[in-house]
Amino acid sequence: MNSPSLPVDSPAPDAWEELVTAALLGTDRRTPPGCPPGPEAPVALLDRAAVETVRRRAGLRPARAAERPKPAPEDPRPALPPAAARRLALLLADRPGAGGGRRGSAPDLMELLPQWLAAANERGFAPPAQALPALLDAARGRTDLRPAALTFAGPRAVWLARLNPDWRFALRTAPGGGTTLPSLEDPAQVEQLWQEGLFAERVALLAAIRAREPSAARELLTTTWATERAEDRLMFLDSLRTGLGPRDEPFLEQALGDRSRNVRSTAAELLSALPGSALAARMAVRAGACVAVDHTGDTPTLTVEAPHECDAAMERDGVVAKAPTGRGERSWWFGQLVEAAPLDAWAGRLGGRTPEQIVALPVADDWQGELHAAWCRAAVRQRDAAWARALLGSPAAPEAGGPGAVSLAERAKLLATLDAGERSEWVAGFIATHGLSEAFQLLGVCAVPWSGPLGRAVVDALNIARDAGSYPWSFSGVMGLAERCLDPSEAARLDGLLAIPDEPEDASPGATGYWAESFQRLVTTLRLRATMIAELDGREPPQG
């Protein structure tokens, strides 16, 4: 059967562009090809465009059918309760670019998504299949969401990521780049992947073995260590932080002679975290030679004599010889020695004193800041809670910090060495004395939900700030933390803060109204968090 021939005035192959141009400019300015001018031109243009569209499509050759993707893997975890599934859809719909956003006293749903994911993962639920695209889109836009989101998404996240380039991050983040690791009981498969696998697969394999059997991971690494690239050796060496112990010392000592300065530095750092290592002993001798107690005055005083040179042995043990711009060489070398020396050695060097007594000693010649800052770094590296307490001092100290912590960042790191209860107690005392102006970074290291005393300290400080008559925007960061970290049971206690009190004469105009709005959002968010947990547990939401 012959195909019907096109009309004689059928558009030429390049007529499609002419039709598009006429449509963009308008038929008053450009007459479409083959169409008479006049009031009927627009209709004629659409008719010819329809014909041309069919003609162009008919000219396409059928392509070979692509191979159908393999079915998605099964997810054996139980499904979410229906109410929790609906809640997830609402949280994902509020993500940036999805039409949501923070308005007035309404909760910021996207900021609640991380907590929701953590709670769902604790309970071992699987997501609804239809929620996975939005979940991966949310994780694509926020790297902090990715670990929890990919754990919740389960095996289907990798399956989807292979079909959509926008979700490729799931292949990089998933262990082994989405490749199933071999059974660790099969030495042949482990050896094959270690010898032939991609770098991401090898890192994942080494991490998995290290978490299960540290010595086996180290022995596997030694088989190819000499032939690895410097950047790869650095990444592999970093994996030894998990399960670090005395048995790793010989290998790390060998790495001190590596060709790469970064590898040598990392090996020295790991060895200094082992108080019984030979490197720690060498550093203790060097640092101890720099600090002494002077008893000639009325009060025992620490004196510091920083090293006059950085010799080859010091460099081999990880001391960086070249000081940063604006930093004196001797103080730079001194700080590195003290940081790497085991803290337990100072008691014997300084007359058997406790950490509190050592930190309380005056330091001559303006060396206190350098010495105490190095002790802070050592306490964090060695996870020494006793020294951390001494350096933090009392939270009620008049200068908003301990005797050794010279910055909020250092105080936060020291707090991280304490258990959750002690950490919260210290920060609560700090806030009760100094308010919230310097507390944001400290609150970030406290366990969630906040303990009762810490939560009450934060709310009381916010209430005091409101009574001072300032706007709440200066405390927006703390208020946002409170929405995510306060125990939801505190909501009822906050109802008294929702009223708009009379404005003091010296208050900023409208400040009390803004504070009431902020507290309303806080209370609403806490109640929503309580409802979310109840939905995940299949319970009726709390009333109130």
C-alpha positions as CSV (number, residue, x, y, z in Angstrom):
1,M,0.0,0.0,0.0
2,N,1.4,3.3,-1.0
3,S,1.5,6.2,1.4
4,P,-0.5,9.2,0.5
5,S,1.7,11.9,-0.9
6,L,2.1,15.2,0.9
7,P,0.4,18.3,-0.6
8,V,2.5,20.2,-3.0
9,D,2.7,23.2,-0.6
10,S,3.9,20.9,2.2
11,P,6.7,22.7,4.2
12,A,10.3,22.0,3.3
13,P,12.5,20.4,5.9
14,D,13.6,23.8,7.1
15,A,10.1,25.1,7.3
16,W,9.7,24.1,10.9
17,E,12.0,26.9,12.0
18,E,10.0,29.3,10.0
19,L,6.8,28.2,11.7
20,V,8.5,28.6,15.1
21,T,9.7,32.1,14.2
22,A,6.2,33.1,13.0
23,A,4.7,31.8,16.2
24,L,7.2,33.7,18.4
25,L,6.9,37.0,16.5
26,G,3.2,36.8,15.8
27,T,1.4,36.5,12.4
28,D,1.0,40.3,12.2
29,R,4.7,40.6,11.8
30,R,5.6,37.4,10.1
31,T,3.4,35.5,7.7
32,P,3.9,31.7,8.0
33,P,5.1,30.0,4.9
34,G,2.3,28.8,2.7
35,C,-0.3,30.7,4.7
36,P,-2.2,33.8,3.3
37,P,-2.0,36.9,5.4
38,G,-5.1,38.1,7.2
39,P,-7.2,37.3,10.2
40,E,-7.2,33.6,9.4
41,A,-3.3,33.4,9.6
42,P,-3.1,32.3,13.3
43,V,-5.5,29.4,12.6
44,A,-3.6,28.5,9.5
45,L,-0.3,28.6,11.4
46,L,-1.6,26.1,14.0
47,D,-3.0,23.8,11.3
48,R,0.3,23.8,9.4
49,A,2.2,23.2,12.7
50,A,0.0,20.2,13.5
51,V,0.7,18.7,10.0
52,E,4.4,19.4,10.3
53,T,4.5,17.8,13.7
54,V,3.0,14.6,12.4
55,R,5.3,14.6,9.3
56,R,8.4,15.1,11.5
57,R,7.4,12.3,13.9
58,A,6.6,9.9,11.0
59,G,10.1,10.4,9.7
60,L,11.7,8.9,12.8
61,R,13.1,5.4,12.5
62,P,12.1,3.0,15.3
63,A,15.0,2.5,17.7
64,R,16.1,-0.8,19.1
65,A,14.4,-1.5,22.4
66,A,16.7,-0.9,25.4
67,E,17.3,-3.7,27.9
68,R,14.7,-3.5,30.7
69,P,16.2,-2.8,34.1
70,K,16.4,-5.6,36.6
71,P,13.6,-5.5,39.2
72,A,14.3,-3.5,42.4
73,P,15.6,-5.6,45.3
74,E,13.1,-6.5,48.0
75,D,13.2,-4.6,51.3
76,P,12.6,-7.1,54.1
77,R,11.9,-4.4,56.8
78,P,8.4,-3.8,58.0
79,A,6.3,-1.0,56.4
80,L,5.7,2.3,58.1
81,P,2.4,2.7,60.0
82,P,0.0,4.6,57.8
83,A,0.0,7.7,59.9
84,A,3.8,7.8,59.8
85,A,3.8,7.3,56.0
86,R,1.5,10.3,55.6
87,R,3.8,12.3,57.9
88,L,6.8,11.5,55.8
89,A,5.1,12.8,52.7
90,L,4.3,16.1,54.4
91,L,7.9,16.5,55.6
92,L,9.3,15.8,52.1
93,A,6.8,18.2,50.5
94,D,8.2,21.0,52.7
95,R,11.7,20.7,51.3
96,P,13.2,23.7,49.6
97,G,11.9,24.1,46.1
98,A,8.9,22.0,46.8
99,G,6.6,24.9,47.7
100,G,7.2,24.8,51.4
101,G,9.0,27.1,53.7
102,R,9.1,28.7,57.1
103,R,6.3,31.2,57.8
104,G,5.5,32.9,61.1
105,S,4.8,30.6,63.9
106,A,4.5,27.5,61.7
107,P,7.1,24.7,62.3
108,D,9.9,24.3,59.9
109,L,9.1,20.8,58.7
110,M,12.3,20.3,56.7
111,E,14.3,20.8,59.9
112,L,12.3,18.0,61.5
113,L,13.1,15.5,58.8
114,P,16.5,14.5,60.2
115,Q,14.9,13.6,63.6
116,W,12.1,11.7,61.9
117,L,14.6,9.7,59.8
118,A,16.6,8.9,62.9
119,A,13.5,7.7,64.8
120,A,12.4,5.6,61.8
121,N,15.8,4.0,61.4
122,E,15.9,3.2,65.2
123,R,12.6,1.3,64.7
124,G,13.8,-0.5,61.5
125,F,11.1,0.6,59.1
126,A,11.1,0.6,55.3
127,P,9.9,3.6,53.3
128,P,6.9,3.5,51.0
129,A,8.2,3.0,47.4
130,Q,6.5,6.1,46.2
131,A,8.4,8.3,48.7
132,L,11.9,7.3,47.5
133,P,12.3,9.9,44.7
134,A,11.4,12.8,47.0
135,L,13.6,11.3,49.7
136,L,16.6,11.1,47.4
137,D,15.9,14.6,46.1
138,A,16.0,15.9,49.7
139,A,19.2,14.1,50.4
140,R,20.7,15.4,47.2
141,G,20.1,19.0,48.4
142,R,21.4,18.4,51.9
143,T,24.5,16.4,52.5
144,D,23.8,16.2,56.3
145,L,20.7,14.2,55.5
146,R,22.4,11.6,53.3
147,P,23.5,9.0,55.9
148,A,20.1,8.7,57.6
149,A,18.2,9.1,54.3
150,L,20.2,6.3,52.6
151,T,19.9,4.1,55.6
152,F,16.1,4.5,55.6
153,A,15.9,4.2,51.8
154,G,17.6,0.9,52.0
155,P,18.7,-1.2,49.0
156,R,16.4,0.5,46.5
157,A,18.3,3.7,46.9
158,V,21.2,2.2,45.0
159,W,18.9,0.7,42.4
160,L,17.3,4.1,41.7
161,A,20.6,5.9,41.7
162,R,21.8,3.8,38.8
163,L,18.8,5.0,36.8
164,N,19.0,8.7,37.6
165,P,22.3,10.7,37.4
166,D,20.9,13.2,39.9
167,W,21.1,10.5,42.6
168,R,24.6,9.3,41.9
169,F,25.7,10.4,45.3
170,A,23.9,7.3,46.7
171,L,26.4,5.1,44.8
172,R,29.3,7.1,46.3
173,T,27.9,7.1,49.8
174,A,26.7,3.5,49.9
175,P,29.3,1.0,51.1
176,G,31.5,-0.1,48.2
177,G,29.8,2.4,45.8
178,G,26.7,0.2,45.8
179,T,28.6,-3.0,45.3
180,T,27.8,-5.8,47.7
181,L,30.9,-6.7,49.7
182,P,32.0,-10.3,49.7
183,S,31.6,-12.5,52.7
184,L,34.4,-11.8,55.1
185,E,34.6,-15.5,55.7
186,D,35.7,-16.1,52.1
187,P,39.4,-15.2,51.9
188,A,39.6,-15.7,48.2
189,Q,36.8,-13.2,47.4
190,V,38.2,-10.7,49.9
191,E,41.7,-10.9,48.4
192,Q,40.3,-10.5,44.9
193,L,38.3,-7.4,45.7
194,W,41.3,-5.9,47.6
195,Q,43.6,-6.6,44.6
196,E,41.2,-5.7,41.8
197,G,38.4,-3.5,43.2
198,L,37.8,0.2,42.7
199,F,39.2,2.5,45.3
200,A,35.8,3.1,46.9
201,E,35.2,-0.7,47.1
202,R,38.6,-1.2,48.7
203,V,38.0,1.5,51.3
204,A,34.6,0.0,52.2
205,L,36.1,-3.5,52.4
206,L,39.0,-2.3,54.7
207,A,36.5,-0.4,56.9
208,A,34.2,-3.4,57.2
209,I,37.1,-5.7,58.2
210,R,38.5,-3.1,60.6
211,A,35.2,-2.8,62.4
212,R,35.0,-6.6,62.8
213,E,38.7,-7.7,63.2
214,P,41.2,-4.8,63.4
215,S,44.3,-6.9,63.1
216,A,43.0,-8.6,59.9
217,A,42.4,-5.2,58.3
218,R,45.9,-4.0,59.2
219,E,47.5,-7.2,57.8
220,L,45.5,-6.9,54.6
221,L,46.7,-3.3,54.2
222,T,50.4,-4.3,54.7
223,T,50.2,-6.7,51.7
224,T,49.9,-3.8,49.2
225,W,51.1,-0.8,51.2
226,A,54.4,-0.3,49.4
227,T,52.7,-0.1,46.0
228,E,49.7,2.2,46.9
229,R,49.6,5.8,45.8
230,A,50.3,8.4,48.4
231,E,46.7,9.7,48.5
232,D,45.4,6.2,48.8
233,R,47.8,5.3,51.6
234,L,46.5,8.4,53.5
235,M,42.9,7.3,53.2
236,F,43.7,3.7,54.1
237,L,45.8,4.8,57.1
238,D,42.9,7.0,58.3
239,S,40.7,3.9,58.5
240,L,42.9,2.6,61.4
241,R,41.3,5.1,63.7
242,T,38.6,2.6,64.2
243,G,39.8,0.1,66.8
244,L,43.1,1.8,67.2
245,G,45.3,-0.2,69.7
246,P,48.8,-1.1,70.7
247,R,49.0,-3.9,68.0
248,D,48.9,-1.1,65.4
249,E,52.1,0.5,66.7
250,P,54.7,-1.4,64.6
251,F,52.9,-0.6,61.4
252,L,52.4,3.0,62.3
253,E,56.1,3.3,63.3
254,Q,57.0,2.1,59.9
255,A,54.6,4.7,58.3
256,L,56.6,7.4,60.1
257,G,59.2,6.9,57.4
258,D,56.7,7.3,54.5
259,R,57.5,9.3,51.4
260,S,54.4,11.5,51.9
261,R,54.4,14.2,54.6
262,N,50.6,13.8,55.1
263,V,51.0,10.1,55.7
264,R,53.8,10.7,58.2
265,S,51.7,13.3,60.0
266,T,48.7,11.0,60.2
267,A,50.8,8.1,61.5
268,A,52.3,10.4,64.2
269,E,48.9,11.6,65.2
270,L,47.6,8.0,65.6
271,L,50.7,7.0,67.6
272,S,50.3,10.0,69.9
273,A,46.8,8.8,70.7
274,L,48.3,5.6,72.1
275,P,49.8,6.8,75.4
276,G,51.9,3.7,75.7
277,S,53.6,4.0,72.3
278,A,57.3,4.7,71.8
279,L,56.5,7.9,70.0
280,A,54.4,9.1,72.9
281,A,57.3,8.3,75.2
282,R,59.7,10.3,72.9
283,M,57.3,13.2,72.9
284,A,56.9,13.1,76.6
285,V,60.7,13.5,77.0
286,R,60.8,16.4,74.6
287,A,57.8,18.2,76.0
288,G,58.9,17.5,79.6
289,A,62.3,19.1,78.9
290,C,60.5,22.3,77.9
291,V,58.3,22.8,81.1
292,A,59.5,23.0,84.7
293,V,58.2,24.3,88.1
294,D,60.0,27.3,89.5
295,H,59.9,27.3,93.3
296,T,62.1,30.4,93.8
297,G,59.1,32.8,94.0
298,D,56.3,33.1,96.5
299,T,54.1,30.9,94.3
300,P,55.2,27.8,92.3
301,T,55.2,28.9,88.7
302,L,55.6,27.0,85.4
303,T,58.4,28.1,83.2
304,V,58.7,27.3,79.5
305,E,61.8,26.9,77.4
306,A,60.7,26.2,73.9
307,P,62.9,24.1,71.6
308,H,65.5,26.0,69.7
309,E,65.5,23.8,66.6
310,C,63.4,21.1,64.9
311,D,65.8,18.3,64.2
312,A,65.3,15.3,61.9
313,A,64.1,13.0,64.6
314,M,61.3,15.5,65.6
315,E,60.3,15.8,62.0
316,R,60.1,12.0,61.6
317,D,57.8,11.9,64.7
318,G,55.4,14.3,63.0
319,V,56.5,17.7,64.1
320,V,56.0,20.2,61.2
321,A,59.1,22.3,60.9
322,K,57.7,25.3,59.0
323,A,55.5,27.5,61.1
324,P,52.4,29.1,59.7
325,T,52.6,32.8,58.6
326,G,52.6,35.0,61.7
327,R,53.5,32.3,64.1
328,G,56.9,32.0,65.9
329,E,58.8,28.9,65.1
330,R,59.7,28.0,68.7
331,S,56.2,28.3,69.9
332,W,54.9,26.3,66.9
333,W,57.3,23.5,67.7
334,F,56.6,23.6,71.4
335,G,52.8,23.4,70.9
336,Q,53.2,20.3,68.7
337,L,55.4,18.6,71.3
338,V,53.0,19.2,74.2
339,E,50.0,18.2,72.1
340,A,51.6,14.8,71.2
341,A,52.9,14.0,74.7
342,P,50.8,11.7,76.9
343,L,48.9,13.7,79.5
344,D,49.6,11.1,82.2
345,A,53.3,12.0,82.1
346,W,52.8,15.5,83.4
347,A,52.0,14.4,87.0
348,G,55.5,12.8,87.3
349,R,57.2,15.8,85.7
350,L,55.4,18.4,87.8
351,G,55.6,17.1,91.3
352,G,52.8,14.6,91.3
353,R,50.1,17.3,90.9
354,T,46.6,16.5,89.6
355,P,45.4,17.9,86.3
356,E,43.4,20.6,88.2
357,Q,46.5,21.6,90.2
358,I,48.7,21.7,87.1
359,V,46.3,23.9,85.2
360,A,45.9,26.2,88.1
361,L,49.6,27.0,88.2
362,P,50.6,30.4,86.9
363,V,52.8,30.3,83.7
364,A,55.7,32.7,83.3
365,D,56.5,34.9,80.3
366,D,53.1,34.8,78.6
367,W,53.3,31.1,77.7
368,Q,50.0,30.2,79.4
369,G,47.9,30.5,76.3
370,E,50.2,28.4,74.2
371,L,50.7,25.7,76.9
372,H,47.0,25.4,77.8
373,A,45.8,25.4,74.2
374,A,48.2,22.5,73.5
375,W,46.9,20.6,76.6
376,C,43.4,21.2,75.2
377,R,44.3,19.6,71.9
378,A,46.0,16.7,73.8
379,A,43.0,16.1,75.9
380,V,40.7,15.9,72.9
381,R,43.1,13.6,70.9
382,Q,43.6,11.3,73.9
383,R,40.0,11.5,75.0
384,D,41.1,12.3,78.6
385,A,38.1,13.4,80.6
386,A,40.0,14.3,83.7
387,W,42.2,16.8,81.8
388,A,39.1,18.0,79.9
389,R,37.4,18.8,83.2
390,A,40.5,20.6,84.5
391,L,40.8,22.7,81.4
392,L,37.1,23.5,81.2
393,G,37.0,24.6,84.8
394,S,33.8,25.7,86.5
395,P,31.0,26.7,84.1
396,A,30.3,29.6,86.5
397,A,33.9,31.0,85.9
398,P,33.6,34.8,85.6
399,E,35.2,35.0,82.2
400,A,32.9,32.5,80.5
401,G,35.4,29.8,80.1
402,G,37.9,27.6,81.9
403,P,41.5,28.3,82.6
404,G,42.8,26.5,79.5
405,A,40.0,26.8,76.9
406,V,40.8,29.9,74.9
407,S,37.9,29.6,72.4
408,L,34.4,28.3,72.2
409,A,35.5,25.8,69.6
410,E,38.0,24.3,72.1
411,R,35.5,24.2,74.9
412,A,33.1,22.4,72.6
413,K,35.8,19.8,71.7
414,L,36.6,19.3,75.4
415,L,33.0,18.8,76.3
416,A,32.8,16.1,73.7
417,T,35.2,14.0,75.7
418,L,32.7,13.9,78.7
419,D,29.7,11.6,79.0
420,A,26.3,13.0,77.9
421,G,25.0,13.8,81.4
422,E,28.1,15.6,82.5
423,R,28.2,17.5,79.3
424,S,24.6,18.7,79.6
425,E,25.2,19.7,83.3
426,W,28.2,21.8,82.4
427,V,26.5,23.6,79.6
428,A,23.4,24.2,81.7
429,G,25.6,25.9,84.4
430,F,27.3,27.9,81.7
431,I,24.0,29.2,80.4
432,A,22.7,30.0,83.9
433,T,25.7,32.2,84.5
434,H,26.5,33.7,81.1
435,G,23.3,33.5,79.1
436,L,23.0,32.4,75.5
437,S,25.3,34.8,73.7
438,E,28.1,32.3,73.6
439,A,26.2,29.1,74.1
440,F,25.2,28.1,70.6
441,Q,28.4,26.1,69.8
442,L,28.4,24.4,73.2
443,L,24.7,23.4,72.8
444,G,25.7,21.7,69.5
445,V,27.7,18.9,71.3
446,C,24.9,18.1,73.8
447,A,22.9,14.9,73.5
448,V,19.4,15.1,72.0
449,P,16.8,15.4,73.5
450,W,18.3,17.8,76.0
451,S,18.2,16.8,79.6
452,G,15.6,18.5,81.9
453,P,18.1,20.9,83.6
454,L,19.7,21.9,80.2
455,G,16.3,22.5,78.6
456,R,15.1,24.6,81.5
457,A,18.3,26.6,81.5
458,V,17.8,27.4,77.8
459,V,14.1,28.3,78.2
460,D,14.8,30.5,81.2
461,A,17.6,32.3,79.3
462,L,15.3,32.9,76.4
463,N,12.7,34.3,78.7
464,I,15.3,36.6,80.3
465,A,16.3,37.8,76.8
466,R,12.6,38.5,76.0
467,D,12.2,40.5,79.2
468,A,15.3,42.6,78.3
469,G,13.3,44.0,75.4
470,S,15.5,43.0,72.5
471,Y,14.3,41.4,69.3
472,P,14.5,37.5,69.2
473,W,16.5,37.4,65.9
474,S,19.8,37.5,67.8
475,F,18.8,34.2,69.4
476,S,17.3,32.6,66.2
477,G,20.1,29.9,66.2
478,V,19.4,28.9,69.8
479,M,15.7,28.9,69.1
480,G,16.1,26.7,66.1
481,L,18.2,24.3,68.2
482,A,15.5,24.3,70.9
483,E,12.9,23.3,68.4
484,R,14.9,20.3,67.5
485,C,16.5,19.4,70.8
486,L,14.2,20.2,73.7
487,D,12.3,17.2,75.1
488,P,8.8,17.4,73.6
489,S,7.4,16.9,77.1
490,E,8.5,20.5,77.9
491,A,5.8,21.9,75.6
492,A,3.1,22.2,78.3
493,R,5.5,24.1,80.5
494,L,6.0,26.7,77.8
495,D,2.4,27.7,77.4
496,G,2.9,30.5,79.8
497,L,5.3,32.2,77.4
498,L,2.8,32.5,74.5
499,A,1.0,35.5,75.9
500,I,2.1,39.0,74.7
501,P,3.1,40.9,77.8
502,D,3.1,44.7,78.0
503,E,6.1,46.2,76.3
504,P,8.6,48.0,78.6
505,E,9.3,51.6,77.7
506,D,12.8,50.8,76.7
507,A,11.9,47.8,74.6
508,S,12.4,47.6,70.8
509,P,9.1,48.3,69.0
510,G,7.1,45.2,68.5
511,A,9.7,42.9,70.2
512,T,7.2,41.2,72.5
513,G,5.0,40.2,69.6
514,Y,7.9,38.7,67.8
515,W,8.9,36.8,70.9
516,A,5.4,35.4,71.3
517,E,5.5,34.3,67.7
518,S,8.8,32.5,68.2
519,F,7.6,30.8,71.4
520,Q,4.4,29.8,69.6
521,R,6.5,28.1,66.9
522,L,8.7,26.4,69.5
523,V,5.6,25.0,71.3
524,T,3.9,23.9,68.1
525,T,7.1,22.2,66.9
526,L,7.6,20.3,70.2
527,R,4.0,19.0,70.0
528,L,4.5,18.0,66.4
529,R,7.6,16.1,67.4
530,A,5.7,14.2,70.1
531,T,3.0,13.4,67.5
532,M,5.6,12.1,65.0
533,I,7.0,9.7,67.6
534,A,3.5,8.5,68.5
535,E,2.8,7.9,64.8
536,L,6.0,5.8,64.3
537,D,5.0,3.8,67.4
538,G,1.5,3.3,66.2
539,R,0.1,5.1,69.2
540,E,-2.5,7.8,69.5
541,P,-0.9,11.3,69.4
542,P,-0.7,13.0,72.8
543,Q,-3.4,15.6,73.4
544,G,-2.8,19.3,74.2
